[in-house]
């Protein structure tokens, strides 16, 4: 009997040790199409303005955003919920943090439309070569295998001339994926925005933003020269794609200091015993009129000692960081004193 109890105690310790390394989360394995859209719509606020028209800012301008990833991985636990803002850099942080679910906020409704375009493209692409081709209105890349680097992918893309017919085929597939396969009740304005965004990627190519270009962003590395991007390898791509296929990357329109979006998501996550693993803020905090409102909104999230802010602040110049410096912060500690 003593031996049995000892074995049971050892098993309990082993189990608790594993649990300590994985965030507890009771969110479903997948969301139905209806539940995906309901969460997005119910949490969203009316679209707002952020220094630009609604469907611009289609790519990141933070070239050094990977520099914090090794420390971010050490601080956070997989299996939680990732929160973020803005375009494609979220996919790289998601691939690093390995959450069970991700929610991407933005005050601009155009970012929701951008995320829906990405959702369709991820789902329609079996590998990175297919995604990169489709994202820019080209056929699947040739001459690149599963071990290709991100730079290999974009060298292969540069060899493929634009094709209006391929672009139109991809656009039709994207629209069908969203409107028919998922049957999302998108507004006509949202469908039009998805078309405009996709046209921009097709006609602009990797120069959607002049600097850093999309190829620059995908070729970025951490401080040790390791590319940790979502296009760095098939494993990272597949992890993000699987979340998209299960409707577990949800775009929400919301102001960080607004009255609804963050708190609605906080209530949703708390009701499912989830834990926020990371919240990528970019440099949005510097544009908030009252940081204390944002702070109180964040306090509505289920947090623990591993929950981590990811920030970008202007670092001056245009060197490796592209003018921005990324840093990390302890979420629970930072918002402890701002009230409920």
C-alpha positions as CSV (number, residue, x, y, z in Angstrom):
1,X,0.0,0.0,0.0
2,X,2.9,2.3,0.8
3,X,4.4,1.6,-2.6
4,X,1.1,2.4,-4.3
5,X,0.7,5.7,-2.5
6,X,4.3,6.6,-3.3
7,X,3.7,5.9,-7.0
8,X,0.5,7.9,-6.9
9,X,2.3,10.8,-5.3
10,X,5.1,10.7,-7.9
11,X,2.5,10.6,-10.7
12,X,0.7,13.6,-9.2
13,X,3.9,15.6,-9.0
14,X,4.7,14.7,-12.6
15,X,1.3,15.7,-13.8
16,X,1.4,19.0,-11.9
17,X,4.9,19.7,-13.3
18,X,3.5,19.3,-16.9
19,X,0.5,21.5,-16.0
20,X,2.8,24.2,-14.8
21,X,4.4,24.5,-18.2
22,X,1.1,24.7,-20.2
23,X,-1.5,27.4,-19.7
24,X,-4.9,26.1,-18.5
25,X,-7.5,26.9,-21.1
26,X,-11.0,25.6,-21.7
27,X,-11.7,27.3,-25.0
28,X,-13.0,24.8,-27.5
29,X,-10.7,23.0,-29.9
30,X,-12.4,24.8,-32.7
31,X,-15.1,27.4,-33.2
32,X,-18.0,26.9,-35.6
33,X,-18.3,29.4,-38.3
34,X,-21.3,30.9,-36.5
35,X,-19.4,31.1,-33.2
36,X,-16.4,32.7,-34.9
37,X,-18.5,35.4,-36.4
38,X,-20.5,36.0,-33.3
39,X,-17.4,36.4,-31.1
40,X,-16.0,38.9,-33.6
41,X,-19.2,40.8,-34.1
42,X,-20.3,40.8,-30.4
43,X,-16.9,42.1,-29.2
44,X,-16.4,44.7,-31.9
45,X,-16.9,48.4,-31.6
46,X,-17.5,50.8,-34.5
47,X,-14.4,51.3,-36.6
48,X,-12.2,54.2,-35.8
49,X,-9.3,56.2,-37.3
50,X,-5.6,55.6,-36.7
51,X,-3.4,58.1,-38.7
52,X,-4.4,56.6,-42.0
53,X,-7.3,55.6,-44.2
54,X,-9.2,52.4,-43.2
55,X,-7.5,49.9,-45.5
56,X,-3.9,51.1,-45.4
57,X,-1.2,50.0,-43.0
58,X,-1.4,46.5,-44.6
59,X,2.0,45.4,-43.4
60,X,4.2,45.9,-40.4
61,X,6.9,48.6,-40.3
62,X,8.8,47.0,-37.4
63,X,11.8,45.2,-38.8
64,X,13.2,44.2,-35.4
65,X,10.1,42.6,-34.0
66,X,11.7,39.2,-33.7
67,X,14.5,40.3,-31.4
68,X,12.4,39.7,-28.3
69,X,11.1,36.3,-29.3
70,X,13.7,34.1,-27.4
71,X,12.9,35.9,-24.2
72,X,9.2,35.9,-25.0
73,X,9.2,32.1,-25.4
74,X,11.1,31.8,-22.0
75,X,8.5,33.9,-20.3
76,X,5.2,32.5,-21.7
77,X,3.5,29.2,-21.7
78,X,2.0,27.4,-24.7
79,X,-1.7,26.7,-24.8
80,X,-3.0,30.1,-23.6
81,X,-4.6,32.9,-25.6
82,X,-2.6,35.3,-27.7
83,X,-3.8,38.9,-28.2
84,X,-2.5,41.3,-30.7
85,X,-2.9,44.3,-32.9
86,X,-2.3,45.0,-36.6
87,X,-1.3,42.9,-39.6
88,X,1.0,39.9,-40.3
89,X,3.6,40.2,-37.4
90,X,1.0,38.6,-35.2
91,X,1.4,35.3,-37.1
92,X,5.1,35.2,-36.1
93,X,4.3,35.9,-32.5
94,X,1.6,33.2,-32.6
95,X,4.0,30.7,-34.1
96,X,6.4,31.5,-31.2
97,X,3.9,31.5,-28.3
98,X,1.9,28.5,-29.6
99,X,-1.5,29.6,-28.1
100,X,-4.8,27.6,-28.2
101,X,-6.5,30.7,-29.5
102,X,-5.6,34.2,-30.8
103,X,-7.7,37.4,-31.0
104,X,-6.4,40.3,-33.1
105,X,-7.7,43.8,-32.3
106,X,-7.5,47.0,-34.3
107,X,-9.4,50.3,-34.2
108,X,-9.5,50.1,-38.0
109,X,-12.1,47.8,-39.5
110,X,-9.8,47.5,-42.5
111,X,-7.6,45.3,-40.3
112,X,-10.4,42.9,-39.7
113,X,-10.9,42.7,-43.5
114,X,-7.1,42.1,-43.9
115,X,-7.2,39.3,-41.3
116,X,-10.2,37.7,-43.1
117,X,-8.2,37.8,-46.4
118,X,-5.3,36.1,-44.6
119,X,-7.7,33.5,-43.1
120,X,-8.9,32.5,-46.5
121,X,-5.4,32.4,-48.0
122,X,-4.0,30.3,-45.1
123,X,-6.8,27.8,-45.5
124,X,-6.4,27.5,-49.2
125,X,-2.6,27.1,-49.1
126,X,-1.2,23.6,-48.3
127,X,2.3,25.0,-47.7
128,X,4.4,28.2,-47.7
129,X,5.1,28.0,-51.4
130,X,1.4,28.1,-52.1
131,X,0.7,30.8,-49.6
132,X,3.4,33.2,-50.8
133,X,2.2,32.7,-54.4
134,X,-1.4,33.2,-53.6
135,X,-0.8,36.2,-51.3
136,X,0.7,38.1,-54.2
137,X,-1.6,36.8,-56.9
138,X,0.9,34.4,-58.4
139,X,0.7,30.6,-58.9
140,X,2.4,28.3,-56.4
141,X,6.2,28.9,-56.2
142,X,8.4,26.5,-58.0
143,X,11.9,25.4,-57.3
144,X,11.5,25.6,-53.5
145,X,11.2,22.6,-51.2
146,X,10.0,22.1,-47.6
147,X,13.4,23.2,-46.3
148,X,13.5,26.4,-48.2
149,X,14.3,29.6,-46.2
150,X,12.0,32.6,-46.2
151,X,14.6,34.4,-48.5
152,X,14.4,31.4,-50.8
153,X,10.7,31.8,-51.1
154,X,10.9,35.4,-52.0
155,X,13.7,34.9,-54.5
156,X,11.4,32.3,-56.2
157,X,8.5,34.8,-56.1
158,X,10.6,37.4,-57.9
159,X,11.0,35.0,-60.8
160,X,7.2,34.7,-61.4
161,X,5.7,37.5,-63.6
162,X,2.3,38.9,-62.6
163,X,-0.8,37.1,-64.1
164,X,-4.1,38.8,-64.2
165,X,-5.9,35.5,-64.8
166,X,-4.2,33.9,-61.8
167,X,-5.0,36.9,-59.7
168,X,-8.7,36.7,-60.6
169,X,-8.8,33.0,-59.9
170,X,-7.3,33.5,-56.4
171,X,-9.6,36.4,-55.7
172,X,-12.7,34.3,-56.6
173,X,-11.4,31.5,-54.3
174,X,-10.9,33.9,-51.4
175,X,-14.4,35.3,-51.8
176,X,-15.9,31.9,-52.0
177,X,-14.0,30.7,-49.0
178,X,-15.3,33.5,-46.8
179,X,-18.8,33.9,-48.2
180,X,-19.8,30.3,-49.1
181,X,-17.5,27.8,-47.4
182,X,-17.7,29.7,-44.1
183,X,-20.9,31.5,-45.0
184,X,-19.8,34.6,-43.0
185,X,-22.5,37.3,-43.2
186,X,-20.0,39.9,-44.3
187,X,-21.1,43.4,-45.1
188,X,-20.8,44.4,-48.8
189,X,-18.3,47.0,-47.6
190,X,-16.1,44.3,-46.0
191,X,-16.2,42.2,-49.2
192,X,-15.2,45.3,-51.2
193,X,-12.4,46.0,-48.8
194,X,-11.0,42.5,-49.0
195,X,-10.9,42.9,-52.8
196,X,-9.1,46.2,-52.6
197,X,-6.6,44.8,-50.1
198,X,-5.9,41.8,-52.3
199,X,-5.5,44.0,-55.4
200,X,-3.0,46.1,-53.4
201,X,-0.9,43.0,-52.7
202,X,-1.1,41.9,-56.3
203,X,-0.2,45.3,-57.9
204,X,2.4,46.3,-55.3
205,X,4.1,43.0,-54.7
206,X,6.5,42.8,-51.9
207,X,6.6,46.6,-51.9
208,X,3.2,47.0,-50.3
209,X,5.2,49.1,-47.9
210,X,8.3,50.7,-49.5
211,X,10.4,50.0,-46.3
212,X,10.5,47.5,-44.9
213,X,9.2,45.4,-47.8
214,X,7.4,42.2,-47.2
215,X,10.5,40.3,-48.2
216,X,12.5,42.3,-45.6
217,X,10.0,41.5,-42.9
218,X,10.0,37.8,-43.7
219,X,13.7,37.6,-43.8
220,X,14.2,39.3,-40.4
221,X,15.8,37.3,-37.5
222,X,16.2,37.4,-33.8
223,X,19.4,38.6,-32.1
224,X,21.2,35.3,-32.8
225,X,20.4,35.4,-36.5
226,X,17.6,32.8,-36.3
227,X,14.5,33.5,-38.4
228,X,11.5,32.8,-36.3
229,X,8.9,34.1,-38.7
230,X,5.7,32.3,-39.6
231,X,7.2,31.7,-43.1
232,X,10.6,30.6,-41.7
233,X,9.7,27.0,-41.8
234,X,6.8,24.6,-42.6
235,X,6.2,23.9,-38.9
236,X,5.5,27.6,-38.0
237,X,3.3,28.0,-41.1
238,X,1.4,24.8,-40.3
239,X,0.7,25.8,-36.7
240,X,-0.8,29.1,-37.8
241,X,-2.7,27.5,-40.6
242,X,-4.3,24.9,-38.3
243,X,-5.5,27.7,-36.0
244,X,-7.1,29.4,-39.0
245,X,-8.7,26.2,-40.2
246,X,-10.3,25.8,-36.8
247,X,-11.5,29.4,-36.7
248,X,-9.3,30.1,-33.7
249,X,-7.7,33.4,-34.9
250,X,-10.5,35.9,-34.4
251,X,-10.3,39.5,-35.7
252,X,-12.1,42.2,-33.5
253,X,-12.6,45.9,-34.2
254,X,-11.8,47.8,-31.1
255,X,-10.0,50.7,-29.4
256,X,-7.6,49.7,-26.7
257,X,-9.1,52.5,-24.5
258,X,-12.7,51.9,-25.8
259,X,-15.6,50.8,-23.7
260,X,-16.4,47.4,-25.1
261,X,-14.0,45.3,-27.2
262,X,-11.3,44.4,-24.7
263,X,-13.7,44.0,-21.8
264,X,-16.0,41.8,-24.0
265,X,-13.0,39.6,-24.9
266,X,-11.9,39.5,-21.2
267,X,-15.4,38.3,-20.1
268,X,-15.3,35.6,-22.9
269,X,-11.9,34.3,-21.8
270,X,-12.7,34.4,-18.1
271,X,-15.8,32.4,-18.7
272,X,-13.7,29.7,-20.3
273,X,-10.9,29.7,-17.6
274,X,-8.4,30.8,-20.2
275,X,-5.2,32.6,-19.5
276,X,-3.7,35.4,-21.7
277,X,-0.2,34.3,-22.6
278,X,0.9,37.4,-24.5
279,X,-0.5,40.7,-25.8
280,X,1.3,42.4,-28.7
281,X,0.6,46.2,-28.4
282,X,2.9,47.6,-31.1
283,X,3.2,51.3,-30.3
284,X,-0.5,51.9,-29.8
285,X,-0.1,53.0,-26.2
286,X,1.5,56.3,-27.2
287,X,-1.7,57.3,-29.0
288,X,-4.0,56.6,-26.1
289,X,-5.6,59.6,-24.6
290,X,-5.9,58.0,-21.1
291,X,-3.6,55.0,-20.4
292,X,-5.5,54.2,-17.2
293,X,-8.6,53.3,-19.2
294,X,-6.6,50.8,-21.2
295,X,-5.0,49.6,-18.0
296,X,-8.4,48.9,-16.5
297,X,-9.5,47.1,-19.7
298,X,-6.5,44.8,-19.5
299,X,-7.3,44.1,-15.9
300,X,-10.5,42.4,-17.1
301,X,-8.4,39.7,-18.8
302,X,-7.5,36.5,-17.0
303,X,-3.8,36.9,-16.3
304,X,-1.1,35.1,-14.4
305,X,2.6,35.7,-13.7
306,X,3.6,34.6,-17.2
307,X,1.3,36.9,-19.2
308,X,3.5,39.2,-21.2
309,X,3.1,42.5,-23.0
310,X,5.0,42.9,-26.3
311,X,5.7,46.5,-27.2
312,X,7.4,48.5,-30.0
313,X,8.6,52.0,-29.4
314,X,10.4,54.4,-31.7
315,X,14.1,53.8,-31.5
316,X,15.2,56.4,-33.9
317,X,17.0,55.8,-37.2
318,X,16.3,53.0,-39.7
319,X,18.8,50.3,-38.8
320,X,18.1,46.7,-38.0
321,X,15.0,47.6,-36.0
322,X,13.4,49.6,-38.7
323,X,13.1,52.6,-36.4
324,X,11.4,50.6,-33.6
325,X,12.7,48.9,-30.5
326,X,10.7,45.9,-29.1
327,X,10.4,45.2,-25.4
328,X,8.5,42.9,-23.0
329,X,6.5,43.7,-19.9
330,X,4.8,41.7,-17.1
331,X,1.1,42.3,-17.7
332,X,-0.3,41.4,-14.3
333,X,2.3,43.5,-12.5
334,X,1.9,46.5,-14.7
335,X,-1.9,46.7,-14.4
336,X,-2.2,45.7,-10.7
337,X,-2.6,49.3,-9.4
338,X,-5.0,50.8,-11.9
339,X,-8.3,49.6,-10.4
340,X,-11.0,47.3,-11.8
